Amino acid sequence: MQKAKKNLHYYNFIEVSGWNPEVCQPRFDKSKLYYDEFVIKSPPVSLTPHAPYSLSDALWGKITPFFSGKVETIHNQETPDEDEFF
């Protein structure tokens, strides 16, 4: 409700994930659909990777053009297991 009233400033992040290249297009299409809705109804908005290891190269390639001029965020090394992974 507050977001619709515009009493607070929000920045919306549509997180994208999918490390399996076979799901690249459907994951991108669904994320882009959400992105397009937020652009119209509740900007500002960015398509952003969930984590460095959670996107295939193909999916990275599809979302990278959306980074220009946008705020980006990414989960990285939030747990000891992730530290060990890296």
Secondary structure as GFF3:
##gff-version 3
##sequence-region A 1 86
A	DSSP	alpha_helix	2	5	.	.	.	ID=ss1
A	DSSP	beta_strand	12	16	.	.	.	ID=ss2
A	DSSP	three_ten_helix	21	23	.	.	.	ID=ss3
A	DSSP	alpha_helix	24	41	.	.	.	ID=ss4
A	DSSP	beta_strand	45	49	.	.	.	ID=ss5
A	DSSP	alpha_helix	57	63	.	.	.	ID=ss6
A	DSSP	three_ten_helix	64	66	.	.	.	ID=ss7
A	DSSP	alpha_helix	80	85	.	.	.	ID=ss8
###
